[in-house]
Amino acid sequence: MTLSRLSLVAATAAMLMVVATAQIGGQVLQVELWCVAKNNAEDSSLQTAIEWACGQGGADCGPIQQGGPCNDPTDVQKMASFVFNNYYLKNGEADEACNFNNNAALT
């Protein structure tokens, strides 16, 4: 992954941050989880997953539409990560809400 792509992923992840807290022995442990597209996922599989999530899945895909702040047709993985995380959040951060035919993972 190039530095520029890594920066984009990091920026996207920061924008999509989910913070879960758990108490362990009186200390608060913060765990940040994001549902993102897998690096080895094929663009065509990601595009199919995006279409499902934006349609039947009910994800908010406005930001990846043309003119939106997360629209980048040259980086399907970045747009898929945005959509996947939105769907994950809308579905209660359940592990099973971050799969997309094995094209996504929690990180």
C-alpha positions in Angstrom: 0.0 0.0 0.0 1.4 3.4 -1.0 1.9 6.1 1.6 -0.8 8.2 -0.2 -3.3 5.3 -0.1 -2.4 4.6 3.5 -3.0 8.2 4.3 -6.4 8.1 2.6 -7.3 4.9 4.5 -6.2 6.5 7.8 -8.2 9.6 7.1 -11.3 7.6 6.1 -10.9 5.4 9.2 -10.5 8.5 11.4 -13.7 9.9 9.9 -15.6 6.7 10.5 -14.3 6.0 14.0 -16.4 3.8 16.3 -15.4 3.9 19.9 -16.4 1.1 22.2 -15.5 1.2 25.8 -15.3 -1.7 28.3 -14.4 -1.6 32.0 -11.7 -4.0 33.1 -10.5 -3.9 36.7 -11.6 -0.3 37.2 -9.8 0.9 34.0 -11.5 2.0 30.9 -10.2 0.3 27.7 -11.0 2.0 24.5 -11.3 -0.1 21.4 -11.7 1.6 18.0 -13.4 -0.6 15.4 -14.0 0.1 11.7 -15.5 -2.2 9.1 -13.3 -1.8 6.0 -12.8 -3.5 2.6 -10.1 -6.1 2.6 -6.9 -5.2 0.7 -7.1 -8.3 -1.4 -10.8 -7.9 -2.4 -11.5 -7.6 -6.2 -12.9 -4.2 -7.3 -15.8 -6.0 -9.0 -16.7 -7.8 -5.8 -16.5 -4.6 -3.8 -18.7 -2.8 -6.4 -21.3 -5.5 -6.1 -21.2 -5.2 -2.3 -21.5 -1.4 -2.5 -24.5 -1.7 -4.8 -26.2 -4.1 -2.3 -25.4 -2.0 0.7 -26.6 1.2 -0.9 -29.8 -0.4 -2.1 -31.3 -3.3 -0.1 -28.9 -2.8 2.8 -30.0 0.8 3.5 -26.5 2.3 3.9 -26.2 6.1 3.6 -24.3 6.3 0.3 -24.7 10.0 -0.3 -21.1 10.9 0.5 -19.7 8.5 -2.1 -22.0 9.8 -4.9 -20.7 12.2 -7.5 -19.8 15.5 -5.9 -19.8 13.9 -2.4 -16.8 14.3 -0.1 -16.0 10.6 -0.2 -16.4 10.1 -3.9 -13.3 8.7 -5.6 -14.1 6.5 -8.6 -10.4 5.6 -8.9 -10.4 4.0 -5.4 -13.3 1.5 -5.1 -11.7 0.1 -1.9 -11.9 3.5 -0.1 -15.5 4.0 -1.2 -16.4 0.4 -0.2 -14.8 1.0 3.3 -17.0 4.1 3.8 -20.2 2.2 2.8 -19.3 -1.0 4.8 -18.6 1.0 7.9 -21.9 3.0 7.5 -23.8 -0.3 7.2 -21.9 -1.8 10.2 -22.9 1.2 12.3 -26.5 1.2 11.2 -26.7 -2.5 12.2 -25.6 -2.1 15.8 -21.8 -2.8 15.2 -22.6 -6.5 15.0 -19.8 -8.7 13.7 -22.0 -10.2 11.1 -22.7 -6.8 9.7 -19.1 -6.6 8.5 -18.7 -9.4 6.0 -19.9 -8.5 2.6 -19.3 -11.9 1.1 -15.9 -12.1 2.9 -14.8 -8.8 1.3 -14.7 -6.8 4.6 -13.1 -7.1 8.0 -13.1 -5.4 11.3 -10.0 -3.5 12.2 
